[in-house]
């Protein structure tokens, strides 16, 4: 293990983070928020100081005398895990130094939720409305950086040896499926990401005519994060046009970015063939359409009588409203974004259970969405069918195929192991959350549901759960230890276990 390379890499990531922390400081000065701007500047200075100390202390540790990379797969994995931990820790500084929160656990929770694009917040709705523009922008910027991957940005700027880091950052079944030139791959992903963000911001500005609102929600949407600068989230707009535009870009952000890369390299026709030819994307679109139809009809039949004055339930007597809210929340949950345009915790139990299942499944691999990823669920289903077929016909040879290509047994076993580990983490997380307890009047009566959906939402990088952590609630009431645990689960889900687990394994550091 080249520890000098690790210190050198993490130090440069901190220097890069310090540069980004200057952006909300500039926003704060522009809005006359002197205290918040100074808090962001002090955070940038502290991040830069620690980064500079690491780079100077481990100078030359990342490259050889010939300028080639002096780190490989193992160092790449560890550098990614340490970089995300450092980003969560130093990304919490603006919240503390600006006075947005006085709790270290809440600041770390908010920063981790931002960088992992989870969208769970320790701030209540009134507190979000009272946040300075600088801190609101920093929340959205953490989403945007986390969506593209702060390590991917590092690879783009410092490409020496970037293949190891790139493979550790890009999600999916096979990280070998990258083009030979990592810098070209990184540039392609960033171009697509920036273009979609700018297009989304332009569409929202055309509807709302508010530049700040448009930029904040565009960054949060393309990162599938869910932080809004309004306590009421997307419901604040009161515009079905804005909700449909956001739903469209949430869906696009959940599609594998290789499809968009194909569009920019080979044109729209080739991109459409890649879209239609991908069984993962087809299943993703099919789940969205089928779930929207089911929830829309359920809400319409269930909510038609809720318009009475004495009813506290939402009125879905208009089928258009039922399908609009159904579509928005299906895409919102499956892409693991985490906005709120309606309190789906008050919907029928069948709708709530379906949304939690979609939250666990998540979006496509290679997207900014979270969850198990649709491709893993698809491979797991095909693997179960293969196992049943072999049980019935032991001598038959049937390979698991994905888009016409046979998968090796090792790939299928890796998916099965990943899903099993994910379920174990959910079970362990729920037990620990229940043991830690909570200081909230709603928690004791709905403790299992709150703990379960809170853990699933954190591990899936989705944000809202049910009961005390529902879409219109906050995680701020949780004890500090629970917030730190959920922050750890967010990082586990974002890094897909490997890059964070290796940091915690003593055997990995030997030799």
Secondary structure, 3 states (H helix, E strand, C coil): CCHHHHHHHHHHHHHHHHHHHHHHHHHHHHCCCHHHHHHHHHHHHHHHHHHHHHHHHCCCCCECCCCCECCCHHHHHHHHHHHHHHHHHHHCHHHHHCCCCCCHHHHHHHHHHHHCCCCCCCCCHHHHHHCCHHHHHHHHHHHHHHHHCHHHHHHHHCCCCHHHHHHHHCCCCCCCCCCCCHHHHHHHHHHHHHHHHHHHHHHHHHHHCCHHHHHHHHHHHHCCCCCCCCCCHHHHCCCHHHHHHHHHHHHHHCCCHHHHHHHHHHCHHHHHHHHHHCHHHHHHHHHHHHHHHHHHHHHHHHHCCCCCCCCCCCCCCCHHHHHHHHHHHHHHHHCCCCCCCCCHHHCCHHHHHHHHHHHHHCCCCCCCCCCCCHHHHHHHHHHHHHHHHHHHCCCCCCCCEECCEECCHHHHHHHHHHHHHHHHHHHHHHHHHHHHCCCCCCCCCCHHHHHHHHHHHHHCCCCCCCHHHCCCCCCCCCCHHHHHHHHHHHHHHHHCCHHHHHHHCHHHHCC
